């Protein structure tokens, strides 16, 4: 789906195929306005997410000021991963960039929840749309809470539709 660059929209830059499938499941939720979100191709690693963000999306976000982006990475149980990525975001666009991901990796979350990647994405969208914290409150996702709260305030008005 092509998004309208001059309208509020959200781009998801996933680290790998598993994260891409989660993002696609999120979009498949009936509450999500699929015209306001776009999932990019997997970058091929969390470091490549940072690189692609800096090389492609920083200038694009400066040009399209209603653009927001989720850097969807695996934290691989590294406490310093969030701050490393956060430090690579220019101050002038920091409010429109969100860093989310599984504390370990999506495969672990799939195993412990017994959901497909797409099913995980749909459940996360359902939580967002209905102000719930069921799956987002899982041990492997709860570290996202402050970033998620910040993102929901920005994207909820255009990303979720009433059904």
Secondary structure, DSSP 8 states (H G I E B T S, - for coil): ----TTS-EEEEEESSHHHHHHHHHHHHSTTB-GGGEEE----SSHHHHHHHIIIIIHHHHHHSTTEEEEEE---TT-TTHHHHHHTTS-GGGGGGEEEE--SS-HHHHHHHHT--HHHHHHHHHHHHHTT--TTTTSTTTGGGHHHHHHHHHHHHHHHB---
